[in-house]
Amino acid sequence: MKSTINPINTVAAKVTEGGPGAVTPEVIEKANETVKNMSGRYVEWTTKYIKDLRQAYLILGKTRDRKVLNILFKLAHDIKGQGGTFGYDLITTIGDKLCRLIKRVPEDEITDRDLEYMDVYITGLEHIIQTRTKGTNDVLSEKLTELSDAYTKKHTK
């Protein structure tokens, strides 16, 4: 005989309909309007983040310093986190792939090949933000997935 566990729904007791802080169609509309107003500045912010990402990458190429690699990861993570919100789905996709790549770089050595893969992703981010390419691009996405798969295969032998 199977027994079923039915957890108590404590959220329902904490959330009420109406009143202060309730999510209403008006609140959703206001949030959407705020995002719309911020979207013009998104390109400006992201351009700066990508320039910082490129600069960190260049420093990493000279120093192979793990601390710089961590800065590169944080920048890539910040970039990927906002892309989809503003319609730049490929920024999120490529930023995620760059983050995953950085996480797989062996602790003991940052190789020229690792840097080459990173450069491809950073160049992709630069291209997308310079051309204001919103949405998805199946061809670019497919090529970057192939690149990511090749890198993963190399590091998981």
Sequence and secondary structure as in RCSB ss.txt:
>XXXX:A:sequence
MKSTINPINTVAAKVTEGGPGAVTPEVIEKANETVKNMSGRYVEWTTKYIKDLRQAYLILGKTRDRKVLNILFKL
AHDIKGQGGTFGYDLITTIGDKLCRLIKRVPEDEITDRDLEYMDVYITGLEHIIQTRTKGTNDVLSEKLTELSDA
YTKKHTK
>XXXX:A:secstr
         HHHHH  SSSTT   HHHHHHHHHHHHHHHHHHHHHHHHHHHHHHHHHHHHHHH  HHHHHHHHHH
HHHHHHHHGGGT HHHHHHHHHHHHHHHHS TT   HHHHHHHHHHHHHHHHHHHHT  S  HHHHHHHHHHHHH
HHHHHT 
